[in-house]
Amino acid sequence: MGDNDAVSARLDILHVGYADDRVASTVVLVRDGDVTAVIDPGMVASRSAILDPLEALGIAPGDVTDVVFSHHHPDHTLNAALFQAARFHDFMAIYRDDVWTDRGEDDFSLSESVTFMLTPGHSDEDITTLVQSDEGLVVCTHLWWSAEGPEVDPFARDQALLERSREAVLALRPVLIVPGHGEPFVPAT
């Protein structure tokens, strides 16, 4: 496949998260072919903060094929039930209805342009979603809360491991990082 034939996905921010006196996750929509995925449909002030932007994009909750959890903290998972027809993905399995399918070593992709990378540190179960877009590689991750920090994650299970995971993600040379609780940002070079 030549460079001009590269497949790319479309990414939309549904909700920009925050973590101060209140907490909400950054919620992302990714579309690639038959895949319509929501990443981290967690805590928000109102479910309409997720559903209204979806509706504005012409997407009903039943159209969502996949939901991805960067990790299992409630602020990133709480509204997953909005998407009853979806498959659910985490670091180790795919879940649908009452079927639990363990991931194999080669089973870390949703589509040709959307893959997962194990990135432990904030929790032992973190994954980063890698989205190849027209602009380049975009990473959706909780390795960063926001562009402003914190540099040292106060909830990290292993700060040294988190820093190694950050280095591994940055080595991929992403054009944009979508953090767990903030606006997307361009990584420092």
Residue pairs with C-beta under 8 A, 6 or more apart in sequence:
6 132
7 32
7 33
7 111
7 112
7 113
7 132
8 32
8 113
8 132
8 133
8 134
9 30
9 31
9 32
9 35
9 111
9 113
9 114
9 131
9 132
9 133
10 30
10 31
10 32
10 133
11 28
11 29
11 30
11 131
11 133
11 138
11 140
11 178
12 28
12 29
12 30
12 31
12 53
12 57
13 26
13 27
13 28
13 29
13 178
13 184
14 27
14 28
14 29
14 38
14 49
14 50
14 53
14 54
15 24
15 25
15 26
15 27
15 44
15 49
15 50
15 53
16 26
16 182
16 183
17 23
17 24
17 25
17 26
17 27
17 42
17 179
17 180
17 181
17 182
18 24
18 146
18 181
18 182
19 75
19 145
19 146
19 180
19 181
19 182
22 45
23 43
23 75
23 181
24 42
24 43
24 44
24 45
24 49
24 75
24 181
25 40
25 41
25 42
25 43
25 44
25 75
25 76
25 180
25 181
26 40
26 140
26 178
26 179
26 180
26 181
26 182
26 183
27 38
27 39
27 40
27 41
27 42
27 44
27 49
27 50
28 38
28 39
28 40
28 129
28 140
28 178
29 36
29 37
29 38
29 39
29 53
29 54
29 57
29 59
30 36
30 37
30 38
30 39
30 110
30 114
30 129
30 131
30 140
31 37
32 110
32 111
32 112
32 113
32 114
32 131
33 111
33 112
34 65
34 111
35 65
35 66
35 110
35 111
35 114
36 59
36 63
36 64
36 65
36 66
37 64
37 65
37 66
37 67
37 68
37 110
37 114
38 50
38 54
38 64
38 66
38 67
38 68
38 83
38 86
39 67
39 68
39 70
39 129
39 140
40 68
40 69
40 70
40 76
40 77
40 140
40 142
40 180
41 50
41 67
41 76
41 77
41 78
41 79
41 80
41 82
41 83
42 73
42 74
42 75
42 76
42 77
42 78
42 79
43 74
43 75
43 76
43 78
43 79
44 50
44 79
47 79
47 82
50 79
50 82
51 61
51 82
54 60
54 61
54 64
61 82
61 83
61 84
61 85
62 83
62 84
62 85
64 83
64 85
64 86
65 85
65 86
65 87
66 86
66 87
66 88
66 89
66 110
67 80
67 83
67 86
67 87
67 88
67 89
68 88
68 89
68 90
68 110
68 116
68 127
68 129
68 140
69 76
69 77
69 80
69 88
69 89
69 90
69 127
70 76
70 126
70 127
70 128
70 129
70 140
70 141
70 142
70 180
71 90
71 91
71 122
71 123
71 125
71 126
71 127
71 142
72 90
72 123
72 125
73 123
75 181
76 142
76 180
80 86
80 88
86 96
87 94
87 95
87 96
88 94
88 95
88 96
89 95
89 110
89 116
89 127
90 125
90 127
91 103
91 116
91 118
91 125
91 126
91 127
92 102
92 103
92 125
93 100
93 101
93 102
93 103
94 100
94 101
94 103
94 107
95 101
108 115
108 116
108 117
108 118
109 115
109 116
110 116
112 132
113 131
113 132
113 133
114 129
114 130
114 131
114 132
115 129
115 130
116 127
116 128
116 129
116 130
117 127
117 128
117 130
117 168
117 169
118 126
118 127
119 126
119 127
119 128
119 141
119 143
119 165
119 168
119 169
120 126
120 157
120 158
120 161
120 162
120 165
121 143
121 153
121 156
121 157
121 158
121 159
121 161
121 162
121 163
121 164
121 165
121 166
122 142
122 143
122 153
122 155
122 156
122 157
122 162
122 180
123 142
123 155
123 157
124 157
124 158
126 141
126 142
126 143
126 165
128 139
128 140
128 141
128 143
128 165
128 169
129 139
129 140
129 141
130 137
130 138
130 139
130 172
130 174
131 137
131 138
131 139
131 140
132 138
133 175
135 175
135 176
136 173
136 174
136 175
136 176
137 172
137 173
137 174
137 175
137 176
138 174
138 175
138 176
138 177
138 178
138 184
139 169
139 172
139 174
139 176
139 177
139 178
140 178
141 169
141 177
141 178
141 179
141 180
142 179
142 180
143 162
143 165
143 166
143 169
143 179
144 166
144 177
144 179
144 180
144 182
144 185
145 153
145 179
145 180
145 181
145 182
146 179
146 180
146 181
146 182
146 183
146 185
147 177
147 179
147 182
147 183
147 185
148 182
152 159
153 159
153 162
156 162
169 177
170 187
174 187
175 186
176 184
176 185
176 186
176 187
177 184
177 185
177 186
177 187
178 184
179 185
